[in-house]
Structures are given as structure tokens and as C-alpha cells.
Amino acid sequence: MEHNDSTILKKSIGRRSFLKGSAAAVAAAGLGSGLAGCSPLTKADDASSTEVDAVEEIVKPGVCRGGCGAGCPMNVHVRDGKVVKTSRIQLSDPHVTRLCNKGLTHALRVYAEDRLKHPMKRAGERGEGKWEQISWDEALTTIADKWKEVMEKHGPLSNAFLGGSGNITPDSQYGKRLAAYMGAVTLDPAQDRVFYAAFPPIVGASKGPGGGGRNDVFNADNIFIWGFNPTEGDSQTAHYMFQTKTHHGAKIVVIDPTFTIAASKADLYVPIRPGTDGALALGMSNVLVNEGLAKEEFMKSDTVAPCLVKDENGKYFRLSDLGKAEAGTPEDKCVVRAEDGTLGALGDIENPVLHGTFEIEGVSVTTAYDLLLERVAEWPPEKASEICDIPVETIRELAHIAQDGHNSINMGLGLDHVTNGMATFSAILSMCMLAGQFGHPGNSSKGTWRGEIAVGWMPYTVFKPKDAPGSPVFYSPALLNLMDTKKYGKQDINIKTLYIWNHNLFGTQVGGVKWRKFLEDVELLVVADVVMTSTANYADIVLPICHYFECESAQGADTRYIFYNAKSAEPLYESKDDFQVFNALFEKMGFQDKMFKDRDALYNAVFDNPAAKEANITWDRVKKEGAVLTFEPDERVMGGEGTYSTPTGRLQFYQEAIPLDTDYGQTIDIMKERLPYWEPPIEAWKDNPLAENYPLNFTSERNKYKVHTQYTRVPWLLEFEDEPYVQVNPATCKERGIADGDYIRMFNDRGTCTLKVRFNNGIRPGMVVIDHGWDQNQFIEGFYCDLLGHNITPVVANSYYFDTLIEIEKANV
């Protein structure tokens, strides 16, 4: 690892010196001395400078994209055919007019020193870094021939594709269509799957066209930021929250183990013990119920609370049990009971009872609400206080705030990264129901934002063609845990080739050591990327992919706009874009009739849907206008009409069936999963015997200078943070003889990692927080991803980044 102590933050410099250094940095990045004119020096600025002939500047539309999900539009400034800078585009909605520090550095990413220049094949051992340059035809022919060979020997499931969030445009995700026609396996990184799997069965789809979207937060009286640090990880959402505080008087509550930037802006900060958020929500629910604060009329009108549940098997008592409907049909609704004993379908009885156990047709039933209250009764605030390390008075205060006014309760991915995450989301959402925090202005945010997807934006339909054999999906963490069985549910695991694109596996997934073991049996590993990552360095064949601004595309997720990204510069070196590469592979595999002949055909297919046609949104219009606003926000909020897109049409704190995100042959404790509960994380818990050797909770945080491992080598951003570091409470370090700024070794029985320590009193004793996004060769020794556990849970085989125990010691560096 290279380290330079002479950063701009450690020097006293004047304006002239700064301008010289900036111009030098631009030139070093490959823009050339003639392009340093993006901040041109004049003789008045520096007597040693020379006049530069004026160069015509062309401005084209571009879109930033990748793992942060913001999809921000920007101006791309071009001189002499080269990208020299980016700037903010002014849009009709000032709240969407935005660009962060990362977006401002794209010129340096285009001309990065570690850009992949040519197709290459491995010339040494895997990971050794020895390469031989080859032609594109040799590379693509080698790949296609190997695919055909292993398909003939082992069947179509012997080939696998793994795509990530490095570029989420339709042309970049096009490889999923090829995988479907090949009948190959698609590997899902299973990153944040709990977050996306938890909400639909409980509250319904919370993302779609119409409604207030992010703007609805302006109607909130209180804003909960729970396991979420928007100031670092979602800066384009954070401003909505803090504007609501400054302009509308809302109070902000932050619940997080770490004192984050968001916490510093809060009216109430709650430093919870890691992994105990579900226990806190259950404790708050207990207070709501026992202090008479629960909104029972809301529970009656908007949730499954009055539904009768069979005591014998936990299934709903339905109309078919009364002989009034055919089982399994939409008409076979849940039965509720009136005060006078009258039975009817949910929604047909005007004032159903919420409490009671009854015998109907010889069957014992109990209201779903009473079952919830039984579970909540197990969690008095005193018990929650002991587990969460939060004062009882604070738990009571949080419960009172939660039901006071209209609240925006924002749950983040920090809750997703622990093995009890599914139950945690269930517990928080159930608490929100008891507090009546759905269906009102200011309530929109429950994990995702209503309305923040453009009308007519339907790219994923083209990736699942109806005439294709299809592509079974294996979730990465489950795959790693099933290596010995060689079975993923009923499917054989016999992967012989793996094609990775838009994804740095070793830099973003759990189980790095286990992955290397798995890849020993893979005969061909192909990595397509813009730069040389730790994953690309491990490949057999590397394909150079061009930057966003070197090809044409569009983006329509995460805002109400569809943004056009023009081709601003010719691809550098021999790089191609993913669409070109996959079309070439379509041809070599004999699927010419299944591919889109060009990008226009692909995007015309994306907008070939009724919603786009009704809104008059076409690919030609997007290219012409650059930014198409597909709808204006209105006052609708999710559930405002009293209905939700769940199987019952109600909010479901009780789950009759447990939908599986993936089926790998697991066994589920259905009775436990039907209601919210709390249990400790599998590994990262103080009572785990493993904690005797590895007593520290290992966690990570998002960083304003990176999106996963993207931007991790941008020179301007490295001026602010130039090497990996881990934040630890001083008390934790002093017990081990470690001083602020020392180099330390983090380790467990899976791996080791050496890096610098920073003291931070905002970190709880007993845990460490690493700055997520550094790649392997940036560490002095080892890699932090190798420390990560790869436990899986029955309902969701997620990547549980925070379910890890480690120890630290001073390193000899």
C-alpha cells in the first residue's frame, strides 16, 4: 500500500499553490495540459503561467449512477473531445437539482490511472497480477467456446453470471437477458435483501408512481432516522429531512450505535447497543399498549388486527371454513366477528372486535390483535432497556414521540446487516401500526419512498423474455454455505464459469476467503470492469469497460424524472460498453435473433408499456429533452385510501404465510416468524462463547467519498482520506495499549487486516467502525472483507455485514 502524508489538508497553502496543484492533478489524471483550463491560470494569477488558446466547450447531459441509487443528472463539459469537468443541472424541481462531491470528480474517473486498457488473459497464478494482452475477438471467442464446452459436459447451469450495482442502466444490465437465453445461473449478491424482502408482505409495495414521494416528509412532525446515516450514505435524501427540521419545525430522532453526522443534528440521539433495534421497537410497543396510547381504531380499520386466527395451525379462519367461498380463491377472505357474534369477511363488518378467543364450527380462534399483544407483553420496557442499553425513561419517551403527530420513520440498511434484521423490520413496522403512523401526510417513508420511480420506466421486463428457458437465481451467501452439499434446494451446484460485471465481489461481499475456495473449482472467471479491482485482478480474463460518459444510456429510477446520458467522449483505449460486449456474446452463442440490434431498439423496448404510452414518454423524447419529468407530486400517501397492496389489502403485522426470498431447502419456524420478535445476532453478540476470543463487534459505515469501491482511487478524494482507517472508542484501545493513529491488526479465525486506528468517542466501547469502500491493495496487509462472517437465515439469505466478531492488537508497521 502506498501512503503519502503530504496531503492538502496537512499543508498551509495559498491560492496560487492550490491552483498549480489542481492543474497538475488534472494533467496527471490524463486530461492533458491544454485541458487544465477548466480552472485556467492567467498572468495575474501566476507570473510563470502561459496563455492558453481558448478551446470551445461543449456541454452534454450525463447521469451519475451506481450503488448509492441517487441517479443524479449533471452537465458533462467537453473540450477537444475530452471530459474536463461536471456541473449541476438546474431542474424544474429544485429539490432534485443536486450533485455531490463524488459526481464532481467524474473527469478523474474517466482518465484514471488504473483504467483497464485492453482485454487481457491471466499469465500467472490467480491474483498474481501477471497478464498478457489479447484481442477482443480472442477474448470473446475464448469465453463463448468455454461456455459451450461446459454446457455440453455439465448442462446450462454450469455457467453463471454475477452483476452488481456499479451501473444500473438497462444497457448495462443487459447481461441478464443473455443469461436467460443460455439458461445459466444468475448469482444474486444478496446485498440488502432483508430490506427489500421485509416490506412487501407487511405493508405492501411502497415504491411506485404517484403520491408525494420524498416531498411528503415536509408534512412530518417528527422524523425518526433509525439505523441509517443519510448525511453520508444518502446525501440526496438527507436534505429533505433537514429542511423539514429547519423550515417546518420537525423534530429529529436518531437511533444508532454510532454518533453520526445525522445524530449531531438530532433533537434526540439514542445510542443503542448493536443488533437490538427489534427489542427497542417491542419495548416501545409495550409502552403504547400499557399506557393506552395504541391507536386501536386504526388497528381495526387498516390492519389485520380483527382477523380470526386458528389456534391449531396459525392460519386465518376464512369464509371457506364457513362454506361461503371456495378455498384459495380471491373471495375466500379472512373472517372477523362483530360484538353480537355475527361473522363476516374482513371489511364487511363495520365494527369488528379486536379482542377475544372464540369457538366457531368447533374450531378455536383468536384475534390477530390479541396474538400481537401476547408477543408485545413479553417486552416490558425494563427488559428492553437491559438488552438495548437504553434507559427505561428514554424508551417511554420514544414511544410517546412515535404516536404524537404525523411521523416519518426512516429505517436504513444498518438494520438489514444483522442476522435478526427481518424480525427487526417486522417489530418496527408493527410498532408504527400501533402508533397509527400510516396513511397520513408525513407518513410516507417506511424504508422506501412512495412515488420515487419514473412513470413508464420499466427496464426489467426486457431482461426476462418469455421465450427464454430462464435463469435460476442463487443467492451468494447461501451458495457459500451450500458448497459441501452441492445442492441449492433442488438445483445442482456445479458452476464452472462465472462472468462478473458491474460488481467488485471481493470488495463488497461477505465471505471473501470462502469465495476464493469456491472459485478453485471455477474453470473460467471473467471480470468486465472500468478499472483494475481486487476481483478483476483475480480473473482469468479481464474485459475493459468504458465509463458512463463514453456511451449513451438513460436512468429513470429513484426520482420522478427520466434522465438522458449522452455519449460525451469516445471510449478510451480499447474499452467497450457492456451493451456492445453482450451483443457480441449473443452472436458468438448463436442468439443473434434474441438480442437488440442496437441501443435504440433496447430503449424503445424499455418504453414499450402502457404507462409510458399514456404519459407520451418515448426514447426519442428522452434524448431530445434530456430530463423528462414524468409526474408532479401530489398529496396522496401510501395507505391514504385505507388499502394496501398486501394479500389482505391491510397492513399485516401477522403473516399467515412466510414468503421466501429464495428457496435453498431451508426449514422455517413459521409460528415464530408470523409475529414480530427479537433474538440475538447469530455471531455478533456478547453472550456468544466466540466473544471470549473475539470480543468486538465489527461494523462499517458508508462514506461520503465512495459508493462501495467506486471512487476509492480518485486523487482529489484521496486528498481528504488517503488510506483505510477504523474508528474505535479510546477506552477500547487503551485496554489494549493502542494509541490514536497507531496501525492495528484486526483479526478473527477467518482473516486479518492491518490499517490505521482513529479514536472516536462517538463509537460505543466494544465495537469498531470501518470506513467501507477501500479495495484490497489499499491495505497494508490483509483485507477487511475477509473478516466477515457469512451466516444465513431461513427467511432471507442476506449478506449480514455486521454479524461479525473480531479482536484488535497493535501492529508492527
N, C-alpha and C positions, 0 to 999 in steps of 0.2 A: 504494500500500500504506500502510495506517495502522499506526503503531508507537507504543507507549506504554512509556516507560521506568519508569513508576511502578507496577510490579507488586508483589504482596505479598512476593515474595522479596527485594526491594530496600529494604524498609522495616522499621523496628523498630516493631512494633505490639503492643498489649495485647489481652487477650481481648475487652474491650468493643468496641474498634475493629474487631476481626475480625468479631464478630457483626453489628455495624452494616453492615460491607461485604458480608457474606454475605447479609444480608436485602435489601440494596439490589440485589445481583446477581440474587437470585431475582425480585424485583419487576421489574427491568429485563428479565428473560427472559420476562415475561408472566404470572407466577404470580399477581401482584396482592398488594397489601399485606396483605390478610387471610390470605394463604397463607404469608406469611413465618413463620408459626407452626410450620413444620417444624423450626425451632430457635427457639422463641418467647423473646423477651426479657421479663423480669419487672422490676418496680421495683427488686428487689435487684440486678439486673444493670445497669440503666441508669435513672437517675432521670428521664430525659426520655421513657422509653417509656410507652406506654399499655396498659391491659389489653385483651386481645382475647377476645371471647366464644369459648368452646370450640366447635369445629366437629367433628362426627362424622367419624371417619376410617374409610374402607373400604379393605380390603387385598385385592387381586386378584392372581392369578398372571400373570406375564409372562415372556417369554423374549428374551434378547438374541441377536442373530443377525447374520450378515453374514460378511465375508471372513475373520475370524480362525478361524472354524469351531468355536468352543468351545460355542456354543449354551447359554449358562448361564441357568438359571432364576432368577427373582427375585420378590420381593414388590413390587407396584406400589401405593403408598399414594395414595389419592384423597380429596380434601376438596372439598366443593361442586362435585363433578363435574370437578375438575381434578387432574392428576397433580402431586404435590408432592415425592415422593422415591421412591427404590427402596431395597430392602434385601435381604440374603441370605436365601434359603430354606434351612432345615435339611432335609437329605435323609437317607434311610436309610444311604447310603454317605457317610461324612464326606469322602472324597476328592473327591466331586462337589459337595459343599457349598461353593460358591465364588461370588465376584463381584469383578471387577476395578474399577479406578478409572474406566474408561470406562462400565461398567454403572451406576455410581453417579451418572452425570451425565445420565441419560436425560430427566429432567424438563426440563433446559435444552434438550435437543434437541427435545422436543415443542413448546416455546414459543420456539424460536429466532427471532431477528430476521430471518433470511433464509428463513424458511418461505415456500414458494410458496402464494399465497392463492387465486388464480383461474386458470382456463385463460386463456392469452394467445397472441396471434399476433404475429409479428415486424412492427415498424413502420418499421424502418430496414434498414441493411445487416446481414448476418450477423455476430454478435459485437459489434454496436454497443451493444446493451443498450437499445434502444427497443422498447416493447411497447404493445399495445392489448389491453385486457381483452375477452374474449369469453365466451359462454355455453358450458356443457358440450355442449349439443346442436350448436352451431355447430362446436365443435372436433372432436367425434367424427364429425359428418357430413362435414366437410372431409376428414378422414383417410380415411374409408371411400370417399368419392367418388373421391379420388385413387388409392387402391388399385385400385379397379375400372377407372379410366381407364388406368392404366399396364399392368394385366393384359391389357386388351383390345388395347392398342397393342404391348406388348413381351413378353407372356407372364407367367406367375406368378412366374418368377424375378426379375422386375423389382422386386419388393417384398422387403425384408429386415428381419429382427428381430435385435436385439442385446441380450441380457440378461446381467447380471453377478451378482456375489455379494453385492450390497448387502442382499439379503433372500432367503433360500434356502428359504422355506416353500412348500408346494405351491400355495397360493392366489396367491402372488406369482409363481411360475414358470409360472403358467397360460398365459401368452402363447405358450409353446412348442406348446401344443395348437392354438391358433388358427393359428399359422404352419403347422403340419402340414396342417390342412384347407385352408388357402389355397394350399398347395404353394409357399410362399415360401421364400426362402433364410434359414437361420439362420447368423448370424455368431458364431463362437466367439472370444472374446478371446485364446484360446491362452495363457493365463497359467498357468505351472507345468505345462504339458502334458508336458514331459520327465519330470518327477517321477512323473506318473501313468501315462505310457506305458512307462517303463523296467521297472517291477517285474513286471507280469503275465507277460511272456514269459520272464523269468529265474527268478522264484521263485514265480509264481502269485499268485492273488488273496490279498492279505494283510489284507483287511478284511472282516469278516463276523461273524455271530452266533456265540457260543460261544467258549470259551477264556478266557485270563486277561486279555486286553486290557492296558490301561495298568498294571494291578496287577502284571503279570508282571515289570516292571522291578525290583521289590523282590527278585527272585531273582538279580539280576546281580552278578557280582564286579567287573566294570569297565564303565563307561558311556562310550562314545565319543559326543561331540557334534561332528558333522562338517559344517561349512558351515551352521550352524544356531545361532540365538541364542534359545533358548526363554524366557529371562527377559524379553525384550522382545516377541518375536513370538508366543509360545505360552505365556503365563504359567500357563495352566491345566494344562499338561503338565509344566512345569518343576518343580513341587513334588514330583511323583513321583520325579524324578531326584535332587533334592537331599535328599529324605527317605531315599532309598536310601543316599546317602553318609553322612548323619548317624546314621541308625538301624540300618543294616545293614553299614556299613563299606566300601561300594563305593568304588572309586577312579574319578575323573572325568578324562577326557582330552578336551580341546577342540582341534580343528584348525580354524583360522580365520585369515584375513589380518589381522583386527582384534582387538584386545584388548577383548573384550566383557565385559559383566557376568558371563555364564556362564564366560568364561575366567578371571575373577578368583576364581572358586570352584573352579577345577580343580586337580587334583594335578599334571597335566602340560599345559602350553599349548604348542601348536606353531604359530608364526606363518608360515603357508605363503604362498608367492607366489600371487597370484590366478590362477585358471584352471589350476592344476597338480595338483589333487587326484587325478586319474586316474593321473598319473605316480607320485605318492606311493604309491597303492594297488598299482601294479605293482611298485614297488621293494620294498614290504613283502612282496608275494607271492614275489619273487625270494629274499628272505631266508628265508622259510618253507620254500621248496623246497630251497635250497642248504644250509641248516643242519639239514635233516632234521626240521623242525617241522610240515610239511604232514600233515594227517590223511588219509592215503591210504585207510584203511579206510572213513572217512566218505565220501570221494570215490567209492569203489566202491559203497557201499550207497545213497547218497542223491542222487547227481548222475549226469549223462550221461557221466562220465569213461570208463567201459569201452565206450561205443558206438563202433562202427566207422564211419569216415567215408571216403567215396570220394575218392581223391586227385584225380580228374579234374574233379569239379564241386562238391565240398564237401557233397554230400548224404549222408545216412545210408545205410549199407548195410542193407537191410531184408529181412524174410522173403520179400517178393515177388521179390527178386533171387535167392532160392534156390528159387523156385517153390512156396513153402509158404504163401502168402497172396495175396489179391487186392490189387493196389496201390490205395492210397487208402482202404482200409477200416481200422476200428479194430484189426483183427487184424494189420495189417501193421506190426509193431513193429520197432524197431531191433535189429540183430544184435550180440551180444557173443561173445567167444571164451574158452574155458577153456584152462588151461595145456596140456592134452593135445591141443588143436586142435579140440575139439568146439565146434560153433556152436549158438547158441540165442538165443531172444528175451531182451531186457533183462528181468531179474527171474527168468528161468528157470534161468540158470546160476548156481550157488551162489557160485563164487569166480572171476569173470571176470578176465582180465588187464587191467592198466592201461596197459601199455606195449607198443609194437611196431608194425611195418608188415608187412602180410601180403598175399599174393595169393590171392584167393578167386574161383573161377569165372572166372579171367582178369582180375579187377578188383583193382587195388591199393588197399588200405585202410589207414588209420592210426587208432589210438585217439584219441578226442576229448581224452583227458588229455594225450597227447603233443603234440597241436596246441596245447593251452593252455601246456604247458611251453615249447614253442618261442617263443611270444609273450612269456612271462614272462622267458625267458632274455635277451631284448633289453633288460631293465631292471635291471642291477645297481644296488645302492644308490648307488654313486658317480655314475652317470648321473642317477638320480632326484634326488640331492642337488643337483646343479648346476642342474637345471631348477626344482626346488621351493624352492631357497634354504633347505634344511633340512640340518643336519649328518648325515653318514652314521650316526653313533652314535645319533642320535635315530630315524632310520628303522629301525635294527635294534631299538631299544628298543620302538618301536611294534609291530613285527612280533611280538616276544616277548609283549607285553601282549595282543595280539589273539588269541593262541591259548591264553592262560593262563586257565583257568576258564571260566565262562559269561558271555558279554559281550553287552550291549545296545548295538548300533551304530546310532546315530540320525543319519540323513542328512537334511539340510534343503534348503530352496529356494535357498539360496545356490549350490548346485551346479547347480541347474536353470537358473540365469540366465546361464550361459555357453554358447557355441555348441558346446563339446565335452562338454556335460552328459550326453548319452546314453551316451557311451563311459565317462564318469567313473563313473556309477552301475554300469555293467557291470563296470568294473575293481574297484570297492569290493566289490560283491556276490560277485565271483569270489574276491577275497581272503578274504572271510568264509567261503566254501566251503572253501578250502584250510585255513583256521583251524578248521574244524569248528563254526562258530558258527550252526548252525541246529538246530531240533528239540529243544532242551533248555530247561528253565526258565531265564528270564533272557535268552533269545534273541529274544523276540517282535518287538522293534522293528527293522524293516529298512525305514525310510522311513515306513511307516504302521503303525498299531496293530491287532493282531488283536482282533476282538471288539468294537470300539467303534462299533457301529451297532445300533440297537434292533431286536429281533426284530419282524417284521411291518411295519416301516417301509418301504414300497415306493411312494413318490410318483411315481417317474419313469415307471411303466407308464401312468399316465393321460395323459402328455404325448406318447405315441407311439401313438395309436389305430390299430388295424389297418385300419380302413376309410378312412383318410386317404391322400391322394396322397403325403404325406411331405414332409420339409423337408431338402433337401441342405444340408450344413454346409460353410461356407467358413471357414478359419482366418484371422484378421485379418492376421497378418504375411505370410502367403502372398498374400493378396488384395492387399496394398500392393505386393508385388514383382511382381505379375502385371498391374498396371494397363495396361501398354503392350500386352501380348498379348491382353487382353480375354478370356482363357480360363483357367478354373480346372480343369485337367485337360481333361475333355471337355465341361465345362459353360461356357456363355457367361457373361461378367460384364457385366451391363447393369443395375445396380441404380439405380433411380430414386426409391425411397422407402426410408427407414430409420427404424425405430421402436426407440428405446433406452430401456430401463428397468432399474432396479437397477444402474446402471453409469455411472460418470463416465469416459467414453472418454478425454478429453484428460488426465485426472489419473492414469490408471493404465495406459495402453497405450504401446507403443513407436511411434515414427514420427509424432509429432504434426503435424509440418509436412507429411508425406506424406498424412496423413489429411485435412487441410484441402484439399489438392489433389484428393483423391478426392471429397470432398463437393461440389466445384464442379459435378459432374455430377448430384448428387442433387437432385431437384426438391422433395422434401418430407422434412425432417428433424424428427421428433417426439421429444421427450425428456420422459419421465414421471419425476418425482423429488419428494423431500420438500422440498429446498432448491434455491436457485439455484446450480448448479455451473458450472464453465467450459464443460462440454458443453451444459448447458441454456441458457446464455447464447448459444450458437451456433445454437440451434434455430430452426425456422420456427414450430413450435407447441410450447408448454410446458404440461404437464398436472400439476396439483398432487396429489401422492400423500400419504396420511396416514401418520403414524408407526406403528410396530409396535403401540403400546398403544391405538391408536384403532380397531383391528379385531381380529377373532377369528382365531386360527391355532394351529398346533402345530409342534413341531420334534422330530425323532427321530434326527438324525444326530449322530455324534461322541460319544455316550455310550450307556450301556445303558438309558437312560430315554427315554420319550416325554413331552415337557413340553407342557402346555396354556398357551396365551396368551389370556387373556380380553380382551374389549373393556373397557378401563378408563375411557375418556373418549370423548365424541363427537368426530368429526373436526373439526378447526379449519377455519374459513373455508369454502371450497367444496371442500376436498380429499376425494378418494375413495381407496379402496384398489385395488390392481391387479386383484383379482378382479372388482370391480364394473366397472372400466373395460373389462377384456377381455370380460366378458359383454355389455356394451353394444355393443362392436365385433363380437362374434359375431352379434348381432341385426342390426346395420346391414349386415353382409356376407351375411346370409341363411343363417347357420349355426345358427339357433336350436335345431334338433334335435340339434346336436352339443355343445352346452355343458351344463355342470352348472347346474341351475336355481338352486341356492343352495349355500352353503358346506358345509352338512351333506351334501349329495349328493356333493360333491367329496371330503370326508374319509372318507365311507363307502366310496367307491371306492378310496381310498388303503389302507384296511384290509381290502379285499376280496381276501384272498390266503390260501393255506393256512397259512402261518406264523403270521399274526395270529389266524386262527381257532383253530389248535391251542393258542395261548397265551391265548385268550379276550381278545384286545385289540380293542376297538371304539372308535369315535369317542365314543359315549356314555360309555364308561368313562373315556376320557382326559379328557373335560370334567368328569366327576364327581370324579375323583381328583386331577387336576391334574398329578401326576407318577407315571407308571406305570413301575416297574422291570420290564423285560422278561426279564431273566435275571441270575443271580448268576455272578460269575466263578468259574472252576474252574482246575484245574492243566493243562488242555490248552494246548499251544502249537502254532503252525503247523509242520507237518512232524514232529510228535511221533510220528506213526504211520509215518513214513518215506515218506509220499507227499505230493505237492504238486500243486496244480491247474494244471499246465502240460501241453502236449500229450503229453509223455513220462511224466508223473507223477513226474518227477525235477527237481531243481534244474538249470537249463540255463545254464551258462556259455558253451555253444556254441549258436548259433542256426542251425538248418537253414534256416528261412525268416525273413525280416525283416518283421514286421507293421508296416504303415504306420498312423500315427495319422490321416493324411489323405493323399489322393492328388491332387496337383495337377499330375501329369505329370512328376514329378521322376525323375532317374536315380540309382540307388543302387549303390555299390560293395559288393556283397553279401559278397565274400570278406573285405573289411576289417571289415565290421560284424558278422561272425559271432562274433568273439572280442573280448575287451576290448583296447583300445588307447588311446594318448594322442596328441593333436596339439594345437597351439596354438589358442587362440581365433581366429576369423576376423579380428577387428579389434583387440581389446584385448590386444596382445602387443608386447613390447619390440622385436622384430625386424621389425615391420611398418613399411615405409617411411613410413606415415602418422604414426608416432610422432615423426618429426623435427619436425613442426609441432605435434602434439598428443601430448605425451609422458606424460600422466597417465591412469591407469585410473580411470574414473568408476564408482562403485558406490553403492548405497543401503542403508539398514538400516531394519528395522521399528522402530516407536516405540511405547512403552507408552501414549502418549496418543492414538493414532489407529489405525484399521483402514482402510488405503488413505486415501481422502479423507473417510471418515466421522469425525466428532468433531473435524474440523480447525478449526471455529469455535466450539467450546464455551467459553464465557467462563471457567469455572473452570479448564479445562485450559490455556487461553491464559495464565493467571497463571503457569504454570510455564515454558512456552515460547511466546513471543508473536510470533515471526517465524521465517521459514525461515533455516536455517544449514547450513553444510557443514563437516565436520571434516577437518583436514589436518595432517599432521606438521609441526612447526615448521621442520624443515630444508627441506622443500619450499617453504614460504612465504618463508623468509629469502632463498633464492636469487632470489626474485622481488620482494624489497623489500616484503613484506606482513607487517603486524603482527597480533597476536592482536586480534580484534574489528573489524578493518577490513572494509569492504564490498569484495567482489571480483566480477569478471566471469568466469564460466565460459563457454567458447565452443568451438565447432568449426565445421566447414563446414556444419552443419545448423541450428544455432541458438545462442542466447545466453541467459544467465541471470545476474542480479545479486542477490546476497544476502550475508549476513554470514559471516565465517570464524571458526571456533573452532580453536585449537591443541589437538591431542591426540597425545601421544606414543605412544598405543596404535594409531595408524594407521601403516601401513607408508609410508615415503617412496616417492613416485611414484604414490600413489593418493589419491583423495578419497572421502569417505563422506558422502552427503547424507541428511538425515532425511526419509524417504519419507512422503508423505501430504499435503503442502501443496498447495493449489489455485492456479490461475494468478494470480488477482488478489491473492494474498498476497505476491507477489514484487515487488521494486522495479521490475524490468524483465525481460522475457522469461519463460521457463518452462523448468524443468529437463527436463521430458519431451520438449521439442523437441530436446534434445541426443542423445537415444537413437537408436542405430542400429536398423535393422530387418532385419538379416541373417536368413536362414532356412537350415535344414539339411535334407538329404533325408529323414531318417527321421521327424523331428518339426518341424513349422513352429511353433516356440515363440516366445514373447516373451523375447528374450535381453537383459535389462536391463543386464547387466554387460559386454556386448560393445561397449564404447564408449570412445573416446579423446577427451580434451579437453585444453585448456590453461587456465590461470587468470592473471589480472592484477589489479592493484589498480584499483578502480573509483572514478570521480569522483562521489561521492554527498554 
